[in-house]
Amino acid sequence: MQLIHVSSSLQHLEAVAASTGLRINKEDKTKITKLNANNSQMVTLANGSIDEVQEFTLLGSVVSNTGGTDQDFEARLGKARSTFRSMDKYWKSEIIRRTTKVKIFNSSVKAILFYACES
C-alpha cells in the first residue's frame, strides 16, 4: 500500500471521526512504522504529520521496522527468564513435588515464552 493512499485514508478517517465528535490522538497514541520500506515520505493528518517509530509492542509482541523477529524473541526470552527467576523459592522447595514444579513451569514460564507463537 502506498503512503499517499495511507495518508488519504487517515485523513478521511479523521474527517468521519470529527463528524461524530471523536478525534485521532496523534500527540500521544498514534504512531506509525514502515516495514521494510525505503520511502521517506511522511504520513499526515489535517493537523500535522504522524511520528514514525522504529519498533512498538502490540499485544505483547515487538514489531520492528525491519520485519524481523529477533527483537520479539529476545523480549520474550527475557520475560520468561524473569518469571523463572522470580519463582526460585518454588524450584528449590523440597515440599513441592517435581511433577508439580513441571506443571508450574509449563503453565507460567512456557506460556510466556510461547505466547502467540505458531508452529
C-alpha positions as CSV (number, residue, x, y, z in Angstrom):
1,M,0.0,0.0,0.0
2,Q,1.4,3.4,-1.0
3,L,1.9,6.1,1.7
4,I,-0.2,8.5,-0.3
5,H,-3.1,6.1,0.0
6,V,-2.5,5.7,3.7
7,S,-2.4,9.4,4.2
8,S,-5.6,10.0,2.3
9,S,-7.3,7.1,4.2
10,L,-6.3,8.5,7.5
11,Q,-7.4,12.0,6.6
12,H,-10.8,10.5,5.6
13,L,-11.0,8.6,8.9
14,E,-10.1,11.8,10.8
15,A,-12.9,13.7,9.0
16,V,-15.5,11.0,9.7
17,A,-14.4,10.8,13.3
18,A,-14.6,14.6,13.7
19,S,-18.2,14.5,12.4
20,T,-19.1,12.2,15.3
21,G,-17.3,14.2,17.9
22,L,-14.2,11.9,18.0
23,R,-10.6,12.8,17.3
24,I,-7.4,10.9,16.5
25,N,-4.8,11.5,19.3
26,K,-1.7,12.0,17.2
27,E,0.3,13.6,20.0
28,D,0.3,10.6,22.4
29,K,-1.1,7.5,20.8
30,T,-0.9,7.5,17.0
31,K,2.5,6.4,15.7
32,I,3.5,4.5,12.5
33,T,6.3,2.2,11.5
34,K,7.2,1.4,7.9
35,L,8.0,-2.3,7.5
36,N,10.9,-2.9,5.0
37,A,10.2,0.4,3.3
38,N,12.8,2.9,1.9
39,N,10.2,5.6,1.4
40,S,10.9,8.7,3.5
41,Q,7.5,10.4,2.8
42,M,5.6,11.4,5.9
43,V,2.1,10.3,6.7
44,T,0.0,13.3,7.6
45,L,-3.3,14.2,9.2
46,A,-5.0,17.6,8.9
47,N,-3.1,19.0,11.9
48,G,0.4,17.7,11.0
49,S,2.5,14.6,10.4
50,I,2.4,11.4,12.5
51,D,5.5,10.4,14.3
52,E,7.4,7.4,12.9
53,V,8.8,4.8,15.3
54,Q,11.4,2.0,14.7
55,E,9.5,-0.5,16.8
56,F,6.5,-0.9,19.0
57,T,4.8,-3.5,21.1
58,L,1.4,-4.8,20.0
59,L,-0.4,-7.4,22.2
60,G,2.9,-8.4,23.8
61,S,4.8,-8.8,20.5
62,V,7.6,-6.5,19.4
63,V,7.0,-5.3,15.9
64,S,10.1,-3.8,14.2
65,N,10.5,-1.8,11.0
66,T,12.9,-4.4,9.7
67,G,10.1,-7.0,9.8
68,G,12.3,-9.5,11.7
69,T,11.5,-11.5,14.8
70,D,14.9,-11.2,16.7
71,Q,13.8,-8.3,19.0
72,D,10.5,-10.0,19.8
73,F,12.2,-13.3,20.6
74,E,14.7,-11.5,22.9
75,A,11.9,-9.7,24.7
76,R,10.0,-13.0,25.2
77,L,13.1,-14.8,26.4
78,G,13.8,-12.0,28.9
79,K,10.3,-12.1,30.3
80,A,10.4,-15.9,30.6
81,R,13.8,-15.7,32.4
82,S,12.5,-13.1,34.8
83,T,9.4,-15.2,35.5
84,F,11.6,-18.3,36.1
85,R,13.9,-16.5,38.4
86,S,11.1,-14.9,40.4
87,M,9.8,-18.4,41.2
88,D,13.2,-19.6,42.6
89,K,11.7,-20.4,46.0
90,Y,9.4,-22.9,44.4
91,W,12.1,-24.6,42.3
92,K,14.3,-25.0,45.5
93,S,11.4,-26.2,47.6
94,E,11.7,-29.8,48.8
95,I,8.0,-29.9,49.8
96,I,6.7,-29.4,46.2
97,R,6.9,-32.5,44.1
98,R,8.8,-32.4,40.8
99,T,5.7,-33.1,38.8
100,T,4.0,-30.1,40.3
101,K,7.1,-28.0,39.5
102,V,6.9,-29.1,35.9
103,K,3.2,-28.1,35.8
104,I,4.1,-24.7,37.2
105,F,6.9,-24.3,34.7
106,N,4.7,-25.3,31.8
107,S,1.8,-23.0,32.8
108,S,3.9,-20.0,33.7
109,V,7.3,-19.9,32.0
110,K,6.5,-21.7,28.8
111,A,3.2,-19.8,28.4
112,I,5.1,-16.5,28.5
113,L,7.8,-17.8,26.1
114,F,5.5,-19.2,23.5
115,Y,2.6,-16.7,23.7
116,A,1.2,-16.0,20.2
117,C,3.7,-18.3,18.6
118,E,2.5,-20.6,15.8
119,S,4.1,-23.9,14.9
